[in-house]
């Protein structure tokens, strides 16, 4: 599974970084993970992009305990 870690990424740079990551992996038919950390603002930026691309995603693991990443089905 491919992953991108947004730790250390400025909020103003996060949107374009996520877009490039999604487009680079588009059509792979595999899930990817976007590490957001605990920042609510970073999660909101990522969710906005995912909604624009109409992608299914889940915050955290299967049980919702680990909420520092977003798993996306491409």
C-alpha positions as CSV (number, residue, x, y, z in Angstrom):
1,X,0.0,0.0,0.0
2,X,1.4,3.4,-1.0
3,X,1.5,6.1,1.7
4,X,2.1,9.8,1.9
5,X,3.1,11.5,5.2
6,X,1.9,15.1,5.6
7,X,3.8,15.6,8.9
8,X,5.9,18.8,8.4
9,X,3.9,19.9,5.4
10,X,2.5,23.4,5.6
11,X,-1.3,23.6,5.5
12,X,-1.1,25.8,2.4
13,X,1.0,23.1,0.6
14,X,-1.1,20.1,1.7
15,X,-3.8,20.5,-1.0
16,X,-1.5,20.3,-4.0
17,X,0.6,17.5,-2.4
18,X,-2.6,15.4,-1.9
19,X,-3.8,16.1,-5.4
20,X,-0.5,15.0,-6.9
21,X,-0.5,11.9,-4.7
22,X,-4.0,10.9,-5.7
23,X,-3.4,11.6,-9.4
24,X,-0.1,9.7,-9.4
25,X,-1.9,6.6,-8.0
26,X,-5.2,7.0,-9.9
27,X,-6.4,3.8,-11.5
28,X,-4.1,1.6,-9.4
29,X,-7.2,-0.1,-7.9
30,X,-5.5,-0.3,-4.5
31,X,-5.9,1.5,-1.3
32,X,-3.5,4.3,-0.3
33,X,-2.9,6.0,3.1
34,X,-2.5,9.7,3.8
35,X,-0.9,10.3,7.1
36,X,-2.4,13.5,8.6
37,X,-1.3,13.4,12.2
38,X,-3.8,14.8,14.7
39,X,-4.3,18.2,13.0
40,X,-8.0,18.7,12.4
41,X,-7.2,21.4,9.8
42,X,-5.0,18.9,7.9
43,X,-7.7,16.3,8.0
44,X,-10.2,18.8,6.7
45,X,-7.9,19.8,3.8
46,X,-7.5,16.1,2.8
47,X,-11.2,15.3,3.1
48,X,-12.1,18.3,0.9
49,X,-9.8,17.0,-1.9
50,X,-11.1,13.4,-1.5
51,X,-14.7,14.6,-1.7
52,X,-13.9,16.6,-4.9
53,X,-12.6,13.4,-6.4
54,X,-15.6,11.5,-5.1
55,X,-13.4,8.9,-3.4
56,X,-14.4,6.6,-0.6
57,X,-12.3,6.9,2.4
58,X,-12.1,6.0,6.1
59,X,-10.4,7.9,8.9
60,X,-8.2,5.6,11.0
61,X,-8.1,1.9,11.2
62,X,-10.9,-0.6,11.0
63,X,-12.1,0.1,14.5
64,X,-11.5,3.9,14.3
65,X,-8.9,3.9,17.0
66,X,-5.9,5.2,15.0
67,X,-7.1,8.5,13.6
68,X,-3.8,9.9,12.3
69,X,-4.3,8.6,8.8
70,X,-7.0,8.5,6.1
71,X,-7.3,5.3,4.1
72,X,-8.5,5.9,0.5
73,X,-9.9,3.4,-2.0
74,X,-8.8,4.3,-5.5
